[in-house]
Amino acid sequence: MFTEAITVNGPEQLGNIQVPKRASYIRAIMLELSRIASHLLWLGPFMADIGAQTPFFYIFRERELIYDLFEAATERVEGVGIIGAEEALNWGLSGPMLRASGIQWDLRKVDRYECYDEVDWEVQWQKEGDSLARYLVRISEMTESIKIIQQALEGIPGGPYENLEIRRFDRIKDPEWNDFEYRFISKKPSLYF
């Protein structure tokens, strides 16, 4: 919730937009719940580190309850934050943001770099341009990434994977940096009293 607060607070201050008092209170509640969730993320492993294993699981259960509240408060994403194709292009959006606005463009398909043209995969896109579309594009892209990885693992050829010419540069040494004065330049003296 902290990221969302920063995202809305900046434009509101710049535009001198007055936020309803109710919204301000709801935001404060969400920010404090976020703070608690963050501290619980620290507390659980800390307790385990000092030997208390059982509280770890209870602490994460409580954290999940907070996340349930977040999910309930932020569930609506369909029709929110719509960015049309023309806006996406004018704003210079790329990646999932662009593809969620109806533009079927992916640099991996266009430039055909690495071995992307040798594996079977589809550009994931949505036409709605809203928050839900951006979510769906990203989820679908993870599925496509798994397909690409599986095909790459199955089809990876043998042979070198590094540029052997680069080893030639390793042989060139700057003798000045090997002199006595430079060998201890980053060492800190130890102080013993």
Secondary structure by P-SEA (a helix, b strand, c coil): caaaaaaaaaaaaaacccccaaaaaaaaaaaaaaaaaaaaaaaaaaaaaaccccaaaaaaaaaaaaaaaaaaacccccccccccaaaaaaacccaaaaaaacccccccccccccccccbbbbbcccccccaaaaaaaaaaaaaaaaaaaaaaaaccccccccccccccccccccccccccccccccbbbbbcc
